[in-house]
């Protein structure tokens, strides 16, 4: 091959390798039905979470790994889901299709549940339970779960709304499908939601700096001295290659690293496996480079610590091999793949039994 031809070939290979890797994966489109329901949520929440149980139940991953143990998470939202389970028969495993949850520092929390609900059955069940009080406010009928002070009402045959705050509950009652109100008026948060990679199954998103700050604080704990041997020269080298503020979590917080982030989301794609993504939308390109380097350092430390173990690898150690960090313009994605083997390892471990 002539030298000129070889140069052209090498140049083409370099071009392909550079530009093909820089293409950001396409974000899924927000379903119109989901967007319509967002007007029921408060305009300025601390975070928003959405789970589409109807879709998740159709996946092989759900059927193989989650359907049998469904689902201690029914207690995660308190007794309300248990109430609806008893009153309507709708559960995470059958009947409850979607759930929206939003929480705010100012107290405007809201829960919206979608499914098939029998209004008369709910009313009959609640009228015979002393833990609930029925209120009729000028024709607006709602129930209060007395132990938790959670109020809720059935908006239509497919929608249940709940909140701990009467004002929010009243707003949800007044809202129609065409109302231009609530979360959809928060342009910053709607931009963050539209940027989420995977929207079909489950996602949690926030633009609140205090919430983002807490995420960073938790990640800093991953590389604490209790978990990693910093006497290892390779670890020292990696620490030196990462941002200076990686050495102390409080220094990172003091330097307001979280202010480099415009939004953070946890989202997932569930099929035969579960692809989890922690997604950062950064203020600019320089911020994304910094965040990319930071998390590559943190995860690199964890992998080095795992590789140095002489005993049997833990479930978390095995998952580490499937964690990666990618950067695209102002976006940083931390991806992890969970499969049946990972689930089995976690179930067989005593990870959650330790003090």
BELFENCOR-V445085 format. One record per residue. N is the residue number from 1. RES is the residue in one small letter. SS is DSSP state (H for helix, E for strand, - for the rest). PSI is psi in whole degrees, -180 to 180 (NA if undefined). Layout:
N/RES/SS/PSI  N/RES/SS/PSI
This chain:
1/x/-/135  2/x/-/153  3/x/H/-40  4/x/H/-40  5/x/H/-40  6/x/H/-40  7/x/H/-42  8/x/H/-41  9/x/H/-46  10/x/H/-41  11/x/H/-40  12/x/H/-42  13/x/H/-42  14/x/H/-44  15/x/H/-46  16/x/H/-44  17/x/H/-36  18/x/H/-50  19/x/H/-27  20/x/H/-30  21/x/H/-17  22/x/-/-5  23/x/-/121  24/x/-/133  25/x/-/146  26/x/-/136  27/x/-/141  28/x/-/149  29/x/-/140  30/x/-/120  31/x/-/142  32/x/H/-37  33/x/H/-35  34/x/H/-46  35/x/H/-40  36/x/H/-35  37/x/H/-18  38/x/H/-21  39/x/H/-11  40/x/H/-15  41/x/-/155  42/x/-/151  43/x/-/-34  44/x/-/70  45/x/-/159  46/x/-/-42  47/x/E/164  48/x/E/136  49/x/E/141  50/x/E/134  51/x/E/128  52/x/E/88  53/x/H/-34  54/x/H/-43  55/x/H/-45  56/x/H/-36  57/x/-/-20  58/x/-/-11  59/x/-/153  60/x/H/-35  61/x/H/-44  62/x/H/-49  63/x/H/-38  64/x/H/-33  65/x/H/-21  66/x/-/-28  67/x/H/-35  68/x/H/-27  69/x/H/11  70/x/-/122  71/x/-/110  72/x/H/-18  73/x/H/-16  74/x/H/-19  75/x/H/-11  76/x/-/-35  77/x/-/15  78/x/-/-161  79/x/H/-10  80/x/H/-47  81/x/H/-34  82/x/H/-36  83/x/H/-49  84/x/H/-32  85/x/H/-45  86/x/H/-39  87/x/H/-34  88/x/H/-17  89/x/-/-1  90/x/-/123  91/x/E/174  92/x/-/-35  93/x/-/-17  94/x/-/117  95/x/E/-38  96/x/E/113  97/x/E/-47  98/x/E/153  99/x/E/136  100/x/E/137  101/x/E/131  102/x/E/140  103/x/E/148  104/x/-/149  105/x/-/-29  106/x/-/4  107/x/-/4  108/x/-/64  109/x/-/154  110/x/E/143  111/x/E/131  112/x/E/127  113/x/E/137  114/x/E/138  115/x/E/-162  116/x/-/109  117/x/-/136  118/x/-/110  119/x/H/-46  120/x/H/-37  121/x/H/-42  122/x/H/-48  123/x/H/-42  124/x/H/-43  125/x/H/-47  126/x/H/-31  127/x/H/-18  128/x/-/10  129/x/-/122  130/x/-/-10  131/x/-/-5  132/x/E/144  133/x/E/132  134/x/E/136  135/x/E/134  136/x/E/101  137/x/E/88  138/x/-/44  139/x/-/-13  140/x/E/107  141/x/E/126  142/x/E/167  143/x/E/149  144/x/E/126  145/x/E/108  146/x/-/-42  147/x/-/-35  148/x/-/-7  149/x/-/32  150/x/E/125  151/x/E/145  152/x/E/159  153/x/E/161  154/x/E/112  155/x/E/-42  156/x/E/-172  157/x/-/-11  158/x/-/3  159/x/E/128  160/x/E/137  161/x/E/141  162/x/E/153  163/x/E/161  164/x/-/1  165/x/-/121  166/x/H/-41  167/x/H/-42  168/x/H/-40  169/x/H/-42  170/x/H/-40  171/x/H/-45  172/x/H/-33  173/x/H/-36  174/x/H/-19  175/x/-/138  176/x/-/174  177/x/-/-27  178/x/-/3  179/x/-/135  180/x/-/80  181/x/-/179  182/x/H/-148  183/x/H/-30  184/x/H/-13  185/x/H/-7  186/x/-/93  187/x/H/-36  188/x/H/-46  189/x/H/-37  190/x/H/-36  191/x/H/-42  192/x/H/-41  193/x/H/-43  194/x/H/-25  195/x/H/-15  196/x/-/134  197/x/-/-57  198/x/-/118  199/x/-/-13  200/x/-/-38  201/x/-/-63  202/x/E/144  203/x/E/154  204/x/E/134  205/x/E/150  206/x/E/145  207/x/-/3  208/x/-/125  209/x/H/-36  210/x/H/-40  211/x/H/-44  212/x/H/-39  213/x/H/-41  214/x/H/-37  215/x/H/-45  216/x/H/-40  217/x/H/-40  218/x/H/-39  219/x/H/-33  220/x/H/-30  221/x/H/-25  222/x/-/-28  223/x/-/25  224/x/-/158  225/x/-/-24  226/x/-/-23  227/x/-/-20  228/x/-/140  229/x/-/101  230/x/-/0  231/x/-/-15  232/x/-/127  233/x/H/-32  234/x/H/-37  235/x/H/-43  236/x/H/-40  237/x/H/-43  238/x/H/-39  239/x/H/-39  240/x/H/-27  241/x/H/-19  242/x/-/171  243/x/-/148  244/x/H/-36  245/x/H/-1  246/x/H/-20  247/x/H/-26  248/x/-/130  249/x/H/-38  250/x/H/-29  251/x/H/-37  252/x/H/-45  253/x/H/-43  254/x/H/-38  255/x/-/2  256/x/-/45  257/x/H/-37  258/x/H/-20  259/x/H/-9  260/x/H/-9  261/x/E/130  262/x/E/-30  263/x/E/157  264/x/E/141  265/x/E/150  266/x/E/120  267/x/E/166  268/x/E/150  269/x/E/120  270/x/E/122  271/x/-/-113  272/x/-/-24  273/x/-/172  274/x/E/115  275/x/E/109  276/x/E/138  277/x/E/124  278/x/E/115  279/x/E/126  280/x/E/125  281/x/E/117  282/x/E/162  283/x/-/-33  284/x/-/-179  285/x/H/-40  286/x/H/-40  287/x/H/-40  288/x/H/-36  289/x/H/-43  290/x/H/-47  291/x/H/-41  292/x/H/-46  293/x/H/-40  294/x/H/-52  295/x/H/-30  296/x/H/-36  297/x/H/-45  298/x/H/-48  299/x/H/-35  300/x/H/-40  301/x/H/-43  302/x/H/-40  303/x/H/-38  304/x/H/-43  305/x/H/-41  306/x/H/-42  307/x/H/-26  308/x/-/-6  309/x/-/135  310/x/-/-24  311/x/-/-173  312/x/-/137  313/x/-/139  314/x/-/171  315/x/H/-40  316/x/H/-39  317/x/H/-40  318/x/H/-38  319/x/H/-31  320/x/H/-34  321/x/-/-20  322/x/-/18  323/x/E/133  324/x/E/158  325/x/E/130  326/x/E/147  327/x/E/134  328/x/E/107  329/x/-/-112  330/x/-/9  331/x/E/136  332/x/E/128  333/x/E/126  334/x/E/113  335/x/E/143  336/x/E/140  337/x/E/125  338/x/E/131  339/x/-/-175  340/x/H/-35  341/x/H/-43  342/x/H/-46  343/x/H/-44  344/x/H/-43  345/x/H/-43  346/x/H/-40  347/x/H/-33  348/x/H/-12  349/x/-/167  350/x/-/29  351/x/H/-41  352/x/H/5  353/x/H/-8  354/x/-/148  355/x/-/NA
